[in-house]
Amino acid sequence: MSTIDSVRPQLKIRSVALDTGRENVVVISRRSRALRPEVFSGFSRVELRCNSRTLLATLLITDDDALVGPDEIGLSQPALRRFAEPAGTFATVSPATPPDSLEAVRAKIRGETLSDQAISAVIDDLAHYRYSDMEIAAFLIGSASFMTSGELLALTRAMANAGTQLKWPEPVVVDKHCIGGIPGNRTSMVVVPIVAAHGLTIPKTSSRAITSPAGTADTMEVLARVNVGAEEMKSIVAACNGCVIWGGHVNLSPADDILISVERPLSLDTREQMVASILSKKLAAGSTHLLLDLPVGPTAKLSSGAEAMRLRKLFEFVGDRFGLNVEVIATDGRQPIGNGIGPVLEARDVMAVLGNEPGAPADLREKSLRLAAHLLEYDPKLRGGAGYQRARELLDSGAALKQMQKIIDAQGPTTSRNELGDLAFDVKAGRDGIVSAIDCLRLNRLARTAGAPINKGAGIRLFKKISDRVDHGEPLYRVFTCDPSEHDLAVAAAAADHGYGFADEPNGHQR
């Protein structure tokens, strides 16, 4: 222990049963013997030191000695995990000096252009949890105002370099990604086994849901374990040519997860930050060829072809600079893909498509085949234009299903419950007519209100899509919930706006 540390106040570490997410939070008693809380009244952050470890954390003060005693400092579960010192250890505590990189954040707010070094310093501090949510939000808002192409490249590079860097022995490593916003659309879980069955390497790292009712990782977790580390991931890919795991456990571009968790509640979704977010993870994952799915529709993230073209050019610009082969395709984002919304229902759709079941959703099957065809064309041994035929052959023959089962077995059994919610209600048409529109955003929110993705069995099963005829009183979809309170909230939300639009029959008259 240094001489400086020996004169700083010391408190005994105590584990506090608080899940504070990405934020490090510590708690001291108002009657603390080593610290006078009034000394910290002007500081919201403190610095803990023990041996060679340091931790910046947000400070809370309690009057409950049962929570934290006068000679203790309570660490929330994320803070305790990151500090990596056991309960009972003594730590020195002092007011925290703000990270030097905050000056770059202030410069960005003033409208200045940041250097590569400044952006790298900001991302390094973000990845090490040295920023509060307020400071993260300040960086996001400052960057949202304007970002030069040089800053975008620096941000992508810094984010990719901040965590794990995966390397693969194969010269061609393919991946696909969708920018999201479309309910269902679980194409990755069909594409991966098709491409892996062909023999190409496709190590798919996926996200969990943030504002949607299911991310690919949430849905895959219905079928298999997704919390897989980097070394185990490499073993799975070596055995199966592919995987579908949660990227957060591999620590790819960790600053991105932190930025997204603050960005989404603020409804900040700038094109530059989206590009840096996606491409930094793909670069860190070791991908050489990336297929990007940009759904376009009235309630999708991109509402027009012109928007999609601008975003495509931005992806291509950054991809070219980093030597990543990026192919971007615009797809139909007017309505959900598949019949289910929510982890269990989406997993059932995926397995129905892979199993060539009669009731499998045709739209999910067809879109998955088209995406897989693009990736298969990266195989230099496959003749040009043969990708779709090869993808369909692998799906129809059962080879893709067999490969998916191999991946599931390699990743290990899930600990997640996969029963469908036992509370349900139907949402019915209020008139005769033709379904003319489906609000993707509204159905996403309704499925979340029903409890997805926290309750994997919650969600929506669709009965009608655009251009389908409906009679008054005919069910449009069924909502599944697992909890009575969420059931009541979902009923009220669906009654307020069910998300469907209708048109008269072509002859101009309602039936």
Protein Blocks (a to p, Z undefined) as FASTA:
>chain_A
ZZklmmpccdddddddddehjaccddddfklfkbcfklmmmpcbdcddehjbccdddddd
dfbfklpcfkbccddfklmmmnopaehiacddddddddfklmmmmmmmnopacdfklmmm
mmmmmmnopacfklmmmmmmmmmmpccfklmmmmmmmmmmmmccdddfbfbdcddddebh
iehjilklmmmmmmmmnopacdddddddfkbcbdfklmmmmmmcfbdcfklmmmmmmmno
pacddfklnopakllmmmmmmmmmnopacfklmmmmmmmmmmmnopabdcddddddfklm
blbfklmmmmmmmmmmmmmmnopacddddddfkbcedjbecjklmmmmmmmmmnopaklc
fklmmmmmmmmmmmmmmpmkbcghilmmmmmmmmmnommmmmmmmmmmmnopafbdcbdc
fbdcddddfbecddfbdcfklmmmmmmmnopaklmmgccddfbdehiacdehiafbdcdd
fbfklmmmmmmmmmmogoiacdddfkopaZZ
